[in-house]
Amino acid sequence: MSDSKETPPGSLAPSRSSPHSSPGRSSSSFQRAGDTPVSRRGEETEPEGEDLFDDNNIERDYRVIPELDRYDEKMLDKGEYDEMETDDRRKAERLLNKRDRERAQREGRVPRAFDDDEEEPRPKRRRRIQRDDEEGLEDIEEEGTAFVNLDEYHGTLREWLLNQKVKDEICRRFRLFLTSYSEKDGDKAFYPGCISQMCASNKASLVVSYLHLSTSVPTLAIWVADAPRQMLELFDQEAQRVTLALYADYDKIQPQIHVRIKDLPIVDSLRDLRAMHLNALVKVQGVVTR
């Protein structure tokens, strides 16, 4: 199991381990250290690597590209809408999630292993679990703000995540994921059981499968790989909220709950690290020697 980590700028970080990353991002696209080029005379030459600490390399990743950083005004919907009812919002969310999955699959952002041949994606969301503390989960599910289409954002993702309405919508979707996701149709919600096990052990880490998140809420899965620091802060907040809905006094044992991401589908070698991998959610393997 690999916990979610974000590598701070200036340190090594492997590529974003997301099933939604763009094609060609696999580790095979980089020349490994073992694949040493050979000169015409048969002499091996040391391959020139990329300086991870070169400011120019880092700045290139964040350079402004005007034609890519703005949207066609004709395609933007600037209308104002009344707040949706809870049932209507959930229905719209199901349709949007289905659209996101189909689009991600067409664009190659979802591995075929995540693709489901059935028309309805599995696992489906189901009714809230039947248990003594169901009312607590029911209350927090009913709470929420006006619906926000997360995909229609301007500028960079990190700038978009500064918007409070966007944060609220991310929290709402992740909260719904924690309280309603089930591995099979008809099963009880999966993560309330995980929270119960966590509390029984007096732990503060809730392990969330990236596979579960990517099949249920693809947008959140993509964003947690691209901007893990901002996204995990919101995930932690909602994980604690759901935990306290189930166990009201648990904050006396653990004042904070942290979400850890496992099951990232791509593993990168330490030899493949580049500047472009900074500040991404990653899964690596390798041997570090002194």
GIJOFEN-V314188 format. One record per backbone hydrogen bond with DSSP energy under -0.5 kcal/mol. CO is the residue of the C=O (numbers start at 1). NH is the residue of the N-H. If there is no record, write none. Layout:
# GIJOFEN-V314188
((CO NH) (CO NH))
This chain:
# GIJOFEN-V314188
((1 3) (5 282) (6 8) (7 279) (8 11) (13 274) (16 18) (18 21) (22 25) (26 29) (27 30) (30 32) (32 35) (34 36) (37 45) (39 42) (43 39) (47 49) (50 52) (51 54) (53 55) (54 57) (54 58) (55 59) (56 60) (57 61) (58 61) (58 62) (59 62) (60 63) (65 68) (65 69) (69 155) (72 75) (73 76) (76 78) (85 89) (86 90) (87 91) (88 92) (89 93) (90 94) (91 95) (92 96) (93 97) (94 98) (95 99) (96 100) (97 101) (98 102) (99 103) (100 104) (101 105) (102 106) (103 107) (104 109) (104 110) (105 108) (109 111) (111 114) (112 115) (119 121) (129 131) (131 134) (133 136) (133 137) (134 138) (135 139) (136 140) (137 141) (138 142) (139 143) (148 150) (149 152) (151 153) (156 160) (157 161) (159 162) (160 163) (163 167) (164 168) (165 169) (166 170) (167 171) (168 172) (169 173) (170 174) (171 175) (172 176) (173 177) (174 178) (175 179) (176 180) (177 181) (180 126) (181 190) (184 187) (189 193) (190 193) (190 194) (191 195) (192 196) (193 197) (194 198) (195 199) (196 200) (197 201) (198 203) (199 202) (204 206) (204 258) (205 207) (206 208) (206 260) (208 262) (209 213) (210 214) (211 215) (212 216) (213 217) (217 220) (217 221) (218 222) (219 223) (220 224) (221 225) (222 226) (223 227) (225 281) (227 231) (228 232) (229 233) (230 234) (231 235) (232 236) (233 237) (234 238) (235 239) (236 240) (237 241) (238 242) (239 243) (240 244) (241 245) (242 246) (243 247) (247 250) (249 252) (250 253) (250 254) (258 206) (260 208) (262 210) (268 285) (269 272) (270 273) (274 277) (275 278) (277 280) (280 7) (281 17) (283 268) (285 270) (286 288) (287 289))
